[in-house]
Amino acid sequence: MELFTASVSISPHRPGISTSSRPVPYTRYAGSRSCVPKRTRRPSLYVMNAASTNAPLSSRTLPTQTNGAAAKGMPSKKPNSALEQLDIERGVCVPFRKYSPEMVRSKVLGSSGSVLSLASRGVEIIWKLGFYWSSLVYDYLVGRDEEIVPFRARQLRNLLCDLGPSFIKAGQVLANRPDIIREDYMSELCILQDDVPPFANQVAFSIIEEELGQPLEQLFSKISSETIAAASLGQVYRATLRETGEDVAIKVQRPGIEPIIFRDLFLFRTLASFLNGISLQKLGCNAELIVDEFGEKLLEELDYTLEARNIEDFIVNFKNDPTVKIPLVYNKFSGSRVLVMEWIDGIRCTDPQAIKEAGIDVEGFLTVGVSAALRQLLEFGLFHGDPHPGNVFAMRDGRIAYVDFGNVAVLSQQNKEILIDAVVHAVNEDYVEMANDFTRLGFLASGTDVSPIIPALEAIWQNSAGKGLADFNFRSVTGKFNQLVYNYPIRIPERFSLVIRSLLTQEGICFTLKPEFKFLEVAYPYIANRLLTDPNPALRERLIQVLFKDGLFQWKRLENLIVLAKENVSKMSTNPALKSNSLETVSSQKLEKKLDLTDTIKDGARLFLIDSGIRRQLVMAFTEDSRLHVDELVDVYKLVEDQIDIPSVALEVLQDLPSVARDFMLSWSDSVLSDR
């Protein structure tokens, strides 16, 4: 669908001047021996244990355990700052930052007239927020605090708009933070994510010329007379490159926004230092930590060179995926305040009729979208944090396209593994470990007694999952979860608030296109495929946890995993969004794509020979209930016989025997020495 109609023709005055691409700065990760470009965001960052986060607890916090069972991991000294605590719970170490409280303080206080500026801005904020707060107190005193909530929520949204971009951005963050604000207010603040007034075109055009060092007419042959989209930090135009004739999207930052944001961040953190006691009581963490988390993310979004690198990361991640389109970046025409990207001529993902008219299968397109989202979250650890309908499009060739990569989040390998742990614990209905996963991910302070949360988690999951796939949806689970975090000292880390918002938004898109779409019917096959085929040792361990429950081998669960994984491979062997008329093409492509269990079988054989514990469990699995489980083994074989080439797998297992024999001897010698 064309999103651009009006344009202003521009005639050239001088020949174009070529600008060189900006070099990618290098960052040395902790634990690395060499410098690598920061944009690679490899999951092998220096991993720290999330459970080592230490935060003091107040009277409202849950009681502290004395047996240390709340979380697993190596002990660590108490972090020296809120940023260090964030690094620990994220599982990464970031030596070079866009944000630090000291940097913000020096930048604000070092500017001329800073005292007067801070004083006037502080008075403005205190006056407006104080008046709003006094209105809430009055509502409470006269007993109308509940009935007037919709009006007060709208009033808060308008107030944040009046206070400027920092507060608009804060409102957008609060719209995803049930641990801080009530759900009815969250719904109103969600409007801030789409409805922000633009600034004047001439101002935007001047910023483009200033940033790129050339007149507008030398760079672009035409540019839209109206903004395509406006957000809290910038706005977007459509234009045509004079040099190549390609259509592009130009993202321009709001004028003079940086000093405003630095000043507001300084005031936020100053205020937070007075609210630490309340924050510890309500959330189990310092208010300064929440401000630092917000400030770090905000300053990253403010630098468009970082967004350009985010796009390049996504391009690399999806380079071999024919179902996903990521726009190219024109670094030659981009800078810290201007970003020029390939124009995406797609169909809005909330228009099912237009998608059908383009010959795209709606359910297939949704399958592509869910699979892409799960790959971002569980495979790459780099995911789009704001996939609202204006940022996701259906291409006419059936691909899903993403735009606007300013708001992305990174999950460490450790965080990804804990998320998969949580899925495994949910499948096994192990609610104690589910609660401990909260601590390991940073939702709860280390050492917190999770026992009061376990019954609430059990009630939420059983009530939601017990209805089956037909009635399961993330919004209902999130609504119950919001009540849980509001009643307990649970803080939702920023990256996971983005995960929650991303899942909810994409589920909402799915329901808009097809109300009866089952999100988990796509998610489960993907996860089953990852568990069965991913050679990552951590996932191998999770697979074993899934297949054994209470010491018993779950034959039916193994069969279900194989069926679901085969379903995932079959669906994604071609683009399921395309309505193909060539049966021969589809058949040939499906023959090429099979469930590859070669590595899994090899690893299984290795474990059986080397690990006495696994060997004992598997032998018991074949002889449970005083009988040989030959029928179950035959059923499993029938499911995979068309997926594997037995002779080639056997050959690979035989080729691996020397290393297996070596490992077996080492394991045996270690056991003998340990016995002595």
TADAVEN-V279982 format. One record per residue. N is the residue number from 0. RES is the residue in one small letter. PSI is psi in degrees with one decimal (none if undefined). Layout:
N&RES&PSI ; N&RES&PSI
//
This chain:
0&m&130.9 ; 1&e&126.5 ; 2&l&9.9 ; 3&f&124.7 ; 4&t&-60.2 ; 5&a&140.9 ; 6&s&159.8 ; 7&v&119.0 ; 8&s&139.3 ; 9&i&129.7 ; 10&s&142.9 ; 11&p&145.9 ; 12&h&-37.5 ; 13&r&155.3 ; 14&p&149.8 ; 15&g&149.4 ; 16&i&123.8 ; 17&s&132.1 ; 18&t&145.4 ; 19&s&154.3 ; 20&s&142.3 ; 21&r&137.5 ; 22&p&147.1 ; 23&v&120.8 ; 24&p&147.6 ; 25&y&144.9 ; 26&t&133.0 ; 27&r&116.6 ; 28&y&146.0 ; 29&a&138.3 ; 30&g&2.6 ; 31&s&145.1 ; 32&r&-13.0 ; 33&s&163.7 ; 34&c&136.5 ; 35&v&152.0 ; 36&p&136.6 ; 37&k&-28.9 ; 38&r&-14.8 ; 39&t&-31.0 ; 40&r&50.4 ; 41&r&145.8 ; 42&p&-5.7 ; 43&s&33.9 ; 44&l&160.2 ; 45&y&115.5 ; 46&v&130.8 ; 47&m&160.5 ; 48&n&126.3 ; 49&a&-25.8 ; 50&a&-7.4 ; 51&s&-0.1 ; 52&t&129.3 ; 53&n&126.2 ; 54&a&135.0 ; 55&p&149.5 ; 56&l&147.4 ; 57&s&-170.9 ; 58&s&-28.1 ; 59&r&-15.6 ; 60&t&159.4 ; 61&l&151.0 ; 62&p&149.1 ; 63&t&138.2 ; 64&q&148.7 ; 65&t&-13.9 ; 66&n&-0.9 ; 67&g&22.4 ; 68&a&-2.3 ; 69&a&-31.1 ; 70&a&155.6 ; 71&k&149.9 ; 72&g&174.7 ; 73&m&142.6 ; 74&p&154.2 ; 75&s&152.5 ; 76&k&161.6 ; 77&k&134.1 ; 78&p&146.2 ; 79&n&-18.3 ; 80&s&168.5 ; 81&a&-36.2 ; 82&l&-38.4 ; 83&e&-38.9 ; 84&q&-39.5 ; 85&l&-41.4 ; 86&d&-40.8 ; 87&i&-47.5 ; 88&e&-25.0 ; 89&r&-23.4 ; 90&g&21.0 ; 91&v&163.3 ; 92&c&122.7 ; 93&v&100.8 ; 94&p&-24.5 ; 95&f&125.0 ; 96&r&154.6 ; 97&k&-20.5 ; 98&y&140.5 ; 99&s&148.6 ; 100&p&-36.7 ; 101&e&-40.9 ; 102&m&-42.3 ; 103&v&-43.6 ; 104&r&-47.3 ; 105&s&-36.3 ; 106&k&-37.8 ; 107&v&-49.6 ; 108&l&-18.5 ; 109&g&-9.1 ; 110&s&155.0 ; 111&s&140.1 ; 112&g&23.9 ; 113&s&-39.6 ; 114&v&-46.8 ; 115&l&-42.2 ; 116&s&-44.9 ; 117&l&-40.2 ; 118&a&-46.4 ; 119&s&-40.6 ; 120&r&-40.3 ; 121&g&-41.3 ; 122&v&-42.6 ; 123&e&-46.3 ; 124&i&-46.6 ; 125&i&-41.2 ; 126&w&-49.4 ; 127&k&-45.9 ; 128&l&-34.4 ; 129&g&-41.1 ; 130&f&-41.4 ; 131&y&-43.5 ; 132&w&-39.8 ; 133&s&-31.9 ; 134&s&-39.3 ; 135&l&-40.4 ; 136&v&-42.0 ; 137&y&-43.3 ; 138&d&-40.4 ; 139&y&-41.2 ; 140&l&-35.7 ; 141&v&0.2 ; 142&g&25.7 ; 143&r&20.8 ; 144&d&-29.9 ; 145&e&-40.8 ; 146&e&-21.8 ; 147&i&9.2 ; 148&v&-46.9 ; 149&p&-40.2 ; 150&f&-45.4 ; 151&r&-34.4 ; 152&a&-43.8 ; 153&r&-39.1 ; 154&q&-41.1 ; 155&l&-42.5 ; 156&r&-45.4 ; 157&n&-36.4 ; 158&l&-42.8 ; 159&l&-36.9 ; 160&c&-41.2 ; 161&d&-32.1 ; 162&l&-6.7 ; 163&g&-178.4 ; 164&p&-35.6 ; 165&s&-40.8 ; 166&f&-32.1 ; 167&i&-44.2 ; 168&k&-38.8 ; 169&a&-39.0 ; 170&g&-39.0 ; 171&q&-37.8 ; 172&v&-44.7 ; 173&l&-26.7 ; 174&a&-12.3 ; 175&n&20.4 ; 176&r&79.1 ; 177&p&-13.7 ; 178&d&-14.3 ; 179&i&-36.0 ; 180&i&152.6 ; 181&r&153.9 ; 182&e&-34.7 ; 183&d&-32.3 ; 184&y&-36.1 ; 185&m&-42.1 ; 186&s&-40.6 ; 187&e&-39.7 ; 188&l&-18.4 ; 189&c&-25.2 ; 190&i&-29.3 ; 191&l&-18.9 ; 192&q&-15.7 ; 193&d&-29.4 ; 194&d&84.0 ; 195&v&128.4 ; 196&p&142.2 ; 197&p&168.1 ; 198&f&172.7 ; 199&a&143.1 ; 200&n&-44.8 ; 201&q&-36.2 ; 202&v&-43.9 ; 203&a&-43.8 ; 204&f&-36.0 ; 205&s&-39.0 ; 206&i&-40.2 ; 207&i&-46.7 ; 208&e&-41.5 ; 209&e&-41.0 ; 210&e&-39.3 ; 211&l&-10.3 ; 212&g&21.6 ; 213&q&152.8 ; 214&p&148.9 ; 215&l&-40.2 ; 216&e&-19.0 ; 217&q&-23.3 ; 218&l&-38.8 ; 219&f&137.7 ; 220&s&-26.0 ; 221&k&157.0 ; 222&i&144.5 ; 223&s&143.5 ; 224&s&-13.2 ; 225&e&153.7 ; 226&t&143.0 ; 227&i&-36.5 ; 228&a&149.8 ; 229&a&137.5 ; 230&a&-176.5 ; 231&s&-30.6 ; 232&l&-16.3 ; 233&g&-174.5 ; 234&q&165.0 ; 235&v&138.7 ; 236&y&159.7 ; 237&r&139.3 ; 238&a&171.8 ; 239&t&126.3 ; 240&l&128.6 ; 241&r&-34.4 ; 242&e&-40.1 ; 243&t&-14.0 ; 244&g&7.5 ; 245&e&142.6 ; 246&d&136.1 ; 247&v&162.1 ; 248&a&133.0 ; 249&i&119.5 ; 250&k&123.2 ; 251&v&132.9 ; 252&q&147.3 ; 253&r&144.5 ; 254&p&141.5 ; 255&g&26.3 ; 256&i&-28.9 ; 257&e&-50.9 ; 258&p&-31.8 ; 259&i&-44.6 ; 260&i&-41.7 ; 261&f&-43.1 ; 262&r&-44.3 ; 263&d&-37.0 ; 264&l&-38.8 ; 265&f&-43.8 ; 266&l&-40.1 ; 267&f&-47.2 ; 268&r&-33.9 ; 269&t&-44.5 ; 270&l&-39.8 ; 271&a&-32.9 ; 272&s&-24.2 ; 273&f&-12.0 ; 274&l&8.9 ; 275&n&-39.2 ; 276&g&-46.0 ; 277&i&-42.4 ; 278&s&-40.7 ; 279&l&-37.5 ; 280&q&-41.2 ; 281&k&-37.5 ; 282&l&-11.1 ; 283&g&18.9 ; 284&c&164.7 ; 285&n&145.2 ; 286&a&-30.7 ; 287&e&-36.0 ; 288&l&-41.3 ; 289&i&-42.1 ; 290&v&-41.8 ; 291&d&-40.4 ; 292&e&-44.1 ; 293&f&-46.1 ; 294&g&-41.3 ; 295&e&-45.1 ; 296&k&-39.5 ; 297&l&-43.7 ; 298&l&-29.0 ; 299&e&-42.3 ; 300&e&-24.6 ; 301&l&-19.4 ; 302&d&107.1 ; 303&y&-17.6 ; 304&t&-31.7 ; 305&l&-38.7 ; 306&e&-38.6 ; 307&a&-40.5 ; 308&r&-34.2 ; 309&n&-44.3 ; 310&i&-43.6 ; 311&e&-37.0 ; 312&d&-45.3 ; 313&f&-39.3 ; 314&i&-43.9 ; 315&v&-44.0 ; 316&n&-37.9 ; 317&f&18.9 ; 318&k&-30.0 ; 319&n&14.1 ; 320&d&108.5 ; 321&p&1.6 ; 322&t&-3.1 ; 323&v&135.7 ; 324&k&124.7 ; 325&i&130.2 ; 326&p&147.0 ; 327&l&153.6 ; 328&v&137.1 ; 329&y&85.4 ; 330&n&-27.8 ; 331&k&-30.3 ; 332&f&21.3 ; 333&s&160.0 ; 334&g&-162.9 ; 335&s&-20.7 ; 336&r&-5.4 ; 337&v&133.5 ; 338&l&122.8 ; 339&v&124.0 ; 340&m&161.6 ; 341&e&136.7 ; 342&w&129.9 ; 343&i&110.1 ; 344&d&80.4 ; 345&g&-178.3 ; 346&i&133.1 ; 347&r&135.3 ; 348&c&-0.9 ; 349&t&12.7 ; 350&d&83.7 ; 351&p&-33.7 ; 352&q&-45.1 ; 353&a&-36.7 ; 354&i&-42.6 ; 355&k&-41.9 ; 356&e&-24.9 ; 357&a&2.3 ; 358&g&22.4 ; 359&i&134.0 ; 360&d&119.0 ; 361&v&-47.7 ; 362&e&-37.5 ; 363&g&-39.2 ; 364&f&-39.2 ; 365&l&-36.9 ; 366&t&-41.9 ; 367&v&-44.2 ; 368&g&-44.8 ; 369&v&-42.0 ; 370&s&-41.7 ; 371&a&-40.7 ; 372&a&-42.5 ; 373&l&-36.1 ; 374&r&-42.2 ; 375&q&-44.6 ; 376&l&-48.0 ; 377&l&-18.2 ; 378&e&-52.6 ; 379&f&-31.2 ; 380&g&14.3 ; 381&l&113.3 ; 382&f&152.8 ; 383&h&122.3 ; 384&g&-5.3 ; 385&d&62.0 ; 386&p&53.1 ; 387&h&168.6 ; 388&p&-25.9 ; 389&g&-10.5 ; 390&n&1.8 ; 391&v&130.2 ; 392&f&154.9 ; 393&a&119.7 ; 394&m&155.6 ; 395&r&-14.4 ; 396&d&10.5 ; 397&g&-6.5 ; 398&r&155.8 ; 399&i&135.5 ; 400&a&138.7 ; 401&y&144.5 ; 402&v&168.0 ; 403&d&90.2 ; 404&f&26.2 ; 405&g&-33.2 ; 406&n&86.1 ; 407&v&160.8 ; 408&a&151.2 ; 409&v&131.0 ; 410&l&130.2 ; 411&s&165.7 ; 412&q&-38.3 ; 413&q&-45.7 ; 414&n&-39.7 ; 415&k&-41.7 ; 416&e&-38.3 ; 417&i&-37.1 ; 418&l&-42.8 ; 419&i&-37.0 ; 420&d&-45.4 ; 421&a&-39.2 ; 422&v&-44.4 ; 423&v&-44.3 ; 424&h&-33.6 ; 425&a&-42.6 ; 426&v&-40.8 ; 427&n&-1.1 ; 428&e&40.1 ; 429&d&85.8 ; 430&y&-25.1 ; 431&v&-47.9 ; 432&e&-31.1 ; 433&m&-42.9 ; 434&a&-40.1 ; 435&n&-30.6 ; 436&d&-33.5 ; 437&f&-41.7 ; 438&t&-44.3 ; 439&r&-26.7 ; 440&l&-4.5 ; 441&g&5.5 ; 442&f&-31.4 ; 443&l&147.4 ; 444&a&146.1 ; 445&s&138.0 ; 446&g&-3.0 ; 447&t&136.1 ; 448&d&117.9 ; 449&v&-2.6 ; 450&s&-37.4 ; 451&p&-19.8 ; 452&i&-24.3 ; 453&i&-48.2 ; 454&p&-36.2 ; 455&a&-42.6 ; 456&l&-43.3 ; 457&e&-42.6 ; 458&a&-42.7 ; 459&i&-49.4 ; 460&w&-45.2 ; 461&q&-35.3 ; 462&n&-33.2 ; 463&s&-48.1 ; 464&a&-24.7 ; 465&g&-20.1 ; 466&k&-13.0 ; 467&g&175.2 ; 468&l&-29.1 ; 469&a&-33.6 ; 470&d&-5.0 ; 471&f&133.7 ; 472&n&149.7 ; 473&f&-31.8 ; 474&r&-41.3 ; 475&s&-40.1 ; 476&v&-42.8 ; 477&t&-37.3 ; 478&g&-43.0 ; 479&k&-36.8 ; 480&f&-36.9 ; 481&n&-40.6 ; 482&q&-37.8 ; 483&l&-48.6 ; 484&v&-24.2 ; 485&y&-26.5 ; 486&n&-15.6 ; 487&y&159.9 ; 488&p&64.4 ; 489&i&127.7 ; 490&r&131.3 ; 491&i&110.8 ; 492&p&148.6 ; 493&e&-44.8 ; 494&r&-32.9 ; 495&f&-24.3 ; 496&s&-33.8 ; 497&l&-38.4 ; 498&v&-47.4 ; 499&i&-47.1 ; 500&r&-41.2 ; 501&s&-46.2 ; 502&l&-42.7 ; 503&l&-43.4 ; 504&t&-45.1 ; 505&q&-33.4 ; 506&e&-38.4 ; 507&g&-40.2 ; 508&i&-43.0 ; 509&c&-45.5 ; 510&f&-29.4 ; 511&t&-42.9 ; 512&l&-36.4 ; 513&k&98.0 ; 514&p&-28.6 ; 515&e&8.4 ; 516&f&137.4 ; 517&k&105.2 ; 518&f&-45.0 ; 519&l&-21.0 ; 520&e&-19.9 ; 521&v&-37.9 ; 522&a&-44.1 ; 523&y&-47.0 ; 524&p&-38.0 ; 525&y&-47.9 ; 526&i&-39.0 ; 527&a&-43.1 ; 528&n&-43.4 ; 529&r&-44.4 ; 530&l&-38.3 ; 531&l&-26.2 ; 532&t&-19.8 ; 533&d&125.8 ; 534&p&-0.6 ; 535&n&124.3 ; 536&p&-33.9 ; 537&a&-39.2 ; 538&l&-30.0 ; 539&r&-41.1 ; 540&e&-40.5 ; 541&r&-36.2 ; 542&l&-42.8 ; 543&i&-40.2 ; 544&q&-36.5 ; 545&v&-39.9 ; 546&l&-18.2 ; 547&f&127.4 ; 548&k&123.4 ; 549&d&35.9 ; 550&g&-1.3 ; 551&l&139.0 ; 552&f&132.2 ; 553&q&87.0 ; 554&w&-43.6 ; 555&k&-36.6 ; 556&r&-38.8 ; 557&l&-43.7 ; 558&e&-42.8 ; 559&n&-40.6 ; 560&l&-43.7 ; 561&i&-44.8 ; 562&v&-45.7 ; 563&l&-40.9 ; 564&a&-41.0 ; 565&k&-38.4 ; 566&e&-42.4 ; 567&n&-45.2 ; 568&v&-41.5 ; 569&s&-44.1 ; 570&k&-41.7 ; 571&m&6.7 ; 572&s&-28.6 ; 573&t&172.7 ; 574&n&109.4 ; 575&p&-10.4 ; 576&a&-15.7 ; 577&l&133.3 ; 578&k&90.1 ; 579&s&137.8 ; 580&n&-6.3 ; 581&s&101.4 ; 582&l&-35.2 ; 583&e&-41.6 ; 584&t&-45.3 ; 585&v&-44.5 ; 586&s&-43.1 ; 587&s&-37.9 ; 588&q&-37.0 ; 589&k&-30.2 ; 590&l&-32.5 ; 591&e&-28.4 ; 592&k&110.5 ; 593&k&165.8 ; 594&l&105.5 ; 595&d&102.4 ; 596&l&12.2 ; 597&t&-52.8 ; 598&d&-35.8 ; 599&t&-43.2 ; 600&i&-42.5 ; 601&k&-45.8 ; 602&d&-37.1 ; 603&g&-42.9 ; 604&a&-40.7 ; 605&r&-47.0 ; 606&l&-40.7 ; 607&f&-39.1 ; 608&l&-32.7 ; 609&i&-42.5 ; 610&d&109.5 ; 611&s&-33.0 ; 612&g&-47.1 ; 613&i&-41.4 ; 614&r&-42.4 ; 615&r&-42.1 ; 616&q&-41.8 ; 617&l&-39.5 ; 618&v&-42.0 ; 619&m&-34.8 ; 620&a&-37.0 ; 621&f&-16.5 ; 622&t&20.9 ; 623&e&152.4 ; 624&d&30.5 ; 625&s&36.1 ; 626&r&155.6 ; 627&l&129.5 ; 628&h&59.9 ; 629&v&-39.0 ; 630&d&-43.9 ; 631&e&-40.5 ; 632&l&-39.2 ; 633&v&-41.4 ; 634&d&-41.3 ; 635&v&-42.7 ; 636&y&-40.9 ; 637&k&-31.7 ; 638&l&-28.9 ; 639&v&-5.2 ; 640&e&-30.9 ; 641&d&-1.7 ; 642&q&-18.8 ; 643&i&149.3 ; 644&d&100.6 ; 645&i&-48.1 ; 646&p&-43.3 ; 647&s&-38.5 ; 648&v&-43.2 ; 649&a&-40.6 ; 650&l&-42.4 ; 651&e&-39.1 ; 652&v&-41.2 ; 653&l&-39.3 ; 654&q&-26.3 ; 655&d&-6.5 ; 656&l&-40.8 ; 657&p&-44.9 ; 658&s&-34.0 ; 659&v&-42.3 ; 660&a&-41.2 ; 661&r&-47.4 ; 662&d&-36.1 ; 663&f&-43.6 ; 664&m&-39.9 ; 665&l&-43.2 ; 666&s&-43.0 ; 667&w&-43.0 ; 668&s&-37.3 ; 669&d&-41.6 ; 670&s&-37.8 ; 671&v&-45.2 ; 672&l&-37.1 ; 673&s&-32.9 ; 674&d&-33.1 ; 675&r&none
//
